[in-house]
Amino acid sequence: MSKGHAWVLGATGQIGRAAVRALSEDGWEVTAASRGGGRDERWDDGVRAVALDRDEEGALARALGRGCDVLVDMVAYGRQHAGQLTGLADRIGSAVVISSGAVYEDERGRSFDTQDEPDGSPRYPVPIPESLRTVAPGEATYGTRKIRLERDLLAAGDTLPTTLLRAGAVHGPYCRSPRELYFVKRGLDGRTRRVLAYGGASRFHPVHAANVAELIRLAAARPGSRVLNAADPQAPTVAEIGAAVDAVLGRSTETVLMPGGPSPEGVGSTPWSAPHPIVFDMSAAERELGYRPVTGYAESLPETVEWIAGRLAGRDWQEAFPAMVRAYGTGLFDYAAEDAWLEEHAQRG
């Protein structure tokens, strides 16, 4: 017997693919909506794929028809999308919406939005509870749009119970800007040394797409208005991540540790680099949903590395991962600057 009808917006994205599969295998009738209307080869044949631009006026309302028991939204941001969902509350039983750990703010008002400012890196408690203060809602940045979305959906909890999942650093196949590319490409390029700022101790808590999908599956079966962190069981350091990628590739790379921040040229900077740890508390999800992770970082890594290597085959990395360029610039693989720093470091040593 079906558990009901689940609608998934952003179904062909990284988390969406895993969520559709998890819900379908759990007994839900699933409609997978995306701009292109595509399918994942691992989905059950019973999954209905539809093409939908949720920002087209009235498109979501028309596509929903009589509605659904649960709507899972991977791509909601800000007041507009919150209003879109709450405006359809009479046709949606409950919702599960992806938010972000970028909404948190430390006691001095520092957040992801202030990281590029002098002394702007946030110093969060370890681990971060959902009760920690957040940035002010607005439409200016990713974090402010996400908290605006959260506030508006929680305020409508009486008519649309919504679980909001504050995701950490999402990893796994189909990521448009995979942080693991930093180490995978170096390994494939035959680099024998790497430089890591902050002594290689930076921690930015990852979450595999399959673990987010498990949280979605559990929340779909237990409707409610709540905010929960979404993270893996481990929060490895950047040095541990580099070593784990090496193990998958069968390589051995010398790691040179910088005691402080990256050089002015960006040597030592990685997609995880931060002077203070970012680690999320998962006890609320365990308590409220009975959450247990379905995978860990190291055990999930071979599939991720294989997917990244496949995307890189025969292509420049900027062509293979244009979103990575937008997020981190073109200097991630400036080997000349790295070699110059290593030579200077060796001379000083």
C-alpha positions in Angstrom: 0.0 0.0 0.0 1.3 3.5 -0.9 2.2 5.8 1.9 0.8 8.7 -0.2 1.9 11.0 -2.9 5.2 12.8 -2.6 6.2 15.7 -4.9 9.9 16.5 -5.3 11.0 19.8 -6.7 14.6 19.9 -8.0 14.5 16.1 -8.5 17.5 15.8 -10.8 19.8 17.7 -8.6 22.3 16.1 -6.2 20.0 15.7 -3.2 16.9 15.4 -5.3 18.0 12.2 -7.1 18.7 10.5 -3.8 15.5 11.8 -2.2 13.3 10.5 -5.0 14.9 7.1 -4.7 14.6 7.0 -0.9 10.9 8.0 -1.0 10.0 5.6 -3.8 11.7 2.6 -2.1 9.9 3.6 1.2 6.5 3.1 -0.5 5.6 6.6 -1.6 4.1 7.4 -5.0 6.6 10.0 -6.3 6.4 12.8 -8.8 9.9 14.0 -9.7 9.8 17.6 -11.0 12.7 19.4 -12.6 13.3 22.0 -15.3 14.3 19.4 -17.8 11.9 16.7 -16.7 14.7 14.1 -16.7 15.1 10.8 -14.9 17.8 9.0 -12.9 18.6 5.5 -14.0 18.4 4.3 -10.5 14.8 5.4 -10.0 11.9 2.8 -9.9 9.8 2.8 -13.1 6.9 3.9 -11.1 8.4 7.4 -10.5 6.6 10.0 -12.7 9.0 12.6 -14.1 7.7 16.0 -15.1 9.2 19.2 -16.5 8.5 22.2 -14.4 9.8 25.7 -14.0 8.6 26.6 -10.5 9.3 30.3 -11.2 6.9 30.5 -14.1 3.7 32.2 -12.9 1.1 29.5 -11.9 3.2 26.6 -13.1 3.5 24.8 -9.8 -0.2 25.2 -9.0 -1.2 23.8 -12.3 1.2 20.9 -12.1 0.2 20.0 -8.5 -3.4 19.5 -9.6 -5.3 18.2 -6.6 -2.2 18.3 -4.6 0.1 15.9 -2.7 0.6 14.5 0.8 4.2 15.8 1.1 6.1 18.3 -1.0 9.9 18.1 -0.9 11.7 21.3 -2.1 15.4 21.3 -2.9 15.5 24.7 -4.6 13.5 27.1 -2.4 15.0 30.5 -1.5 13.6 33.6 0.0 10.2 35.2 0.5 8.9 34.5 -3.0 9.3 30.7 -2.8 8.0 30.6 0.8 4.9 32.5 -0.4 4.5 30.1 -3.3 4.4 27.1 -1.0 2.2 28.6 1.7 -0.2 29.8 -1.0 -0.7 26.2 -1.9 -1.1 25.0 1.7 -4.6 23.7 1.0 -3.2 21.3 -1.5 0.0 20.2 0.3 -0.2 18.0 3.4 3.2 18.8 4.7 6.6 19.9 3.3 10.3 19.2 3.7 12.5 22.0 2.6 16.3 22.2 2.2 17.9 25.1 4.1 21.5 25.6 5.0 24.0 25.8 7.8 25.0 29.2 6.3 22.1 30.8 8.3 24.0 30.6 11.6 25.7 33.6 13.2 28.1 33.6 16.1 27.8 35.8 19.2 29.7 38.6 17.6 27.5 38.7 14.5 30.0 36.8 12.2 28.7 34.3 9.7 29.5 32.9 6.3 28.6 36.3 4.9 31.5 38.0 6.8 34.2 35.5 6.1 36.1 37.8 3.7 36.2 40.6 6.2 39.1 41.2 8.6 38.5 38.9 11.6 35.2 38.0 9.9 35.4 34.2 10.2 32.7 33.0 12.5 33.6 31.2 15.7 30.7 28.8 16.3 30.2 26.5 19.3 31.2 22.9 18.7 28.8 21.4 17.8 26.3 23.9 16.5 22.8 23.4 17.9 19.7 24.5 16.0 19.0 27.0 18.7 22.1 29.1 17.8 21.2 32.7 16.6 21.0 33.2 12.9 21.6 36.0 10.4 18.9 38.6 9.8 16.4 37.6 7.1 16.7 39.4 3.8 17.2 38.9 0.1 20.8 40.0 -0.2 22.8 36.7 0.3 22.3 33.0 0.2 22.2 32.8 4.0 19.7 35.7 4.4 17.4 34.3 1.8 17.4 30.9 3.4 16.5 32.3 6.9 13.8 34.4 5.3 12.4 31.2 3.8 12.6 29.5 7.1 10.9 32.2 9.1 8.0 32.5 6.6 7.4 28.8 6.5 7.6 28.3 10.2 5.1 31.1 10.7 2.7 29.2 8.5 3.1 26.0 10.5 -0.6 25.7 11.4 -1.6 25.4 7.7 1.6 23.9 6.2 3.8 21.9 8.6 7.3 22.1 7.3 10.6 20.4 8.3 13.6 22.6 7.3 16.9 20.8 7.0 20.0 23.0 7.5 22.5 21.1 5.4 26.3 21.1 5.9 28.8 20.7 3.1 26.9 18.4 0.7 28.9 15.8 -1.0 28.4 12.8 -3.3 27.9 12.3 -7.1 26.1 14.9 -9.2 27.4 17.9 -7.2 27.9 20.9 -9.4 30.8 22.2 -7.3 32.3 19.2 -5.6 34.8 20.2 -2.9 36.6 16.8 -3.4 37.7 18.0 -6.8 40.5 19.9 -5.0 42.2 16.7 -4.1 41.0 14.4 -6.9 42.4 16.6 -9.6 45.7 17.0 -7.8 46.0 13.3 -7.5 45.1 12.7 -11.2 47.6 15.4 -12.2 50.4 13.6 -10.3 51.0 16.2 -7.7 53.2 14.8 -5.0 52.9 17.6 -2.4 50.0 19.7 -1.2 49.8 22.7 1.1 47.0 23.1 3.7 46.4 26.3 5.6 45.4 26.4 9.3 47.6 23.4 9.9 45.2 21.2 7.9 42.8 21.2 10.9 39.9 23.0 9.2 36.6 21.2 9.7 33.5 22.0 7.6 31.0 19.3 8.5 30.0 17.3 5.4 26.7 15.6 4.6 26.3 13.0 2.0 23.2 13.4 -0.3 22.0 9.9 0.8 22.0 11.1 4.5 20.0 14.2 3.6 17.6 11.8 1.7 17.2 9.7 4.8 16.3 12.8 6.8 13.8 13.7 4.1 12.3 10.2 4.2 11.9 10.3 8.0 10.5 13.8 8.0 7.9 12.9 5.3 6.5 10.2 7.6 6.5 12.5 10.6 5.1 15.9 9.6 5.8 18.9 11.8 7.1 22.4 11.9 10.8 22.2 12.9 14.3 23.1 12.0 17.0 20.3 12.0 20.7 20.1 11.1 21.7 17.7 8.4 25.2 16.3 8.6 27.3 13.1 8.4 28.3 11.1 11.5 31.9 12.4 11.1 33.3 15.8 10.6 36.8 15.1 9.2 39.6 17.7 9.0 40.7 18.8 5.6 44.0 16.9 6.1 41.9 13.7 6.8 39.8 14.3 3.7 43.0 14.7 1.6 44.3 11.4 3.0 41.0 9.7 2.3 41.0 10.8 -1.3 44.6 9.6 -1.7 43.5 6.2 -0.3 40.8 5.9 -3.0 43.2 6.9 -5.7 45.9 4.6 -4.4 48.3 7.6 -4.1 50.6 8.9 -1.4 50.9 12.7 -1.2 53.1 14.7 1.1 51.1 17.2 3.1 52.8 20.5 4.0 51.0 22.3 6.8 50.8 26.1 7.0 50.3 27.3 10.6 48.1 30.2 9.6 45.9 31.3 6.8 46.5 30.9 3.0 49.2 33.0 1.3 48.2 36.2 -0.6 48.2 34.1 -3.8 45.7 31.6 -2.2 48.2 28.8 -1.6 46.9 26.5 1.1 43.3 27.5 0.6 40.8 24.7 0.0 37.0 24.6 -0.3 36.9 23.5 3.4 39.5 26.0 4.7 38.4 28.1 7.7 40.3 29.1 10.9 37.6 27.8 13.2 35.6 24.5 13.0 32.1 24.3 11.6 30.5 21.2 13.1 26.8 20.5 13.4 24.9 18.9 16.3 22.7 16.0 15.1 21.1 15.1 18.4 17.8 16.8 17.6 17.3 14.8 14.3 18.1 11.6 16.2 15.7 12.5 18.9 12.8 13.8 16.8 13.0 11.6 13.7 15.0 8.6 14.9 17.6 9.5 12.4 20.6 7.2 11.8 23.0 8.0 9.0 23.0 5.6 6.1 26.7 6.2 5.1 29.8 7.9 6.4 32.3 10.2 4.7 35.1 7.7 4.0 32.9 4.8 3.0 31.0 7.0 0.5 34.1 8.5 -1.0 35.0 5.9 -3.7 31.7 6.6 -5.6 32.3 10.4 -5.4 35.9 10.2 -6.6 34.9 7.9 -9.5 32.2 10.3 -10.6 34.5 13.3 -10.4 37.2 11.5 -12.4 34.7 10.5 -15.0 33.5 14.1 -15.4 37.1 15.3 -15.8 38.1 12.7 -18.4 39.2 14.5 -21.5 38.0 17.9 -20.3 39.4 21.0 -18.6 38.2 21.2 -15.0 36.6 24.6 -15.7 34.5 23.1 -18.5 33.6 20.1 -16.4 32.6 22.1 -13.3 31.7 25.7 -14.2 29.9 26.1 -10.9 33.2 25.4 -9.1 34.8 28.3 -10.9 31.9 30.6 -9.9 32.2 29.5 -6.3 36.0 29.5 -5.8 37.6 31.2 -8.8 40.2 30.0 -11.2 43.1 29.8 -8.7 42.3 26.4 -7.1 44.9 24.7 -9.2 47.6 27.4 -9.5 50.5 24.9 -9.3 53.0 27.6 -10.2 52.2 29.6 -7.1 52.1 26.5 -5.0 55.5 25.4 -6.2 57.0 28.8 -5.7 55.7 28.8 -2.1 57.0 25.3 -1.5 60.4 26.3 -2.8 60.5 29.4 -0.6 59.3 27.3 2.4 62.1 24.7 1.8 64.7 27.5 1.6 63.5 28.9 4.9 63.5 25.5 6.5 
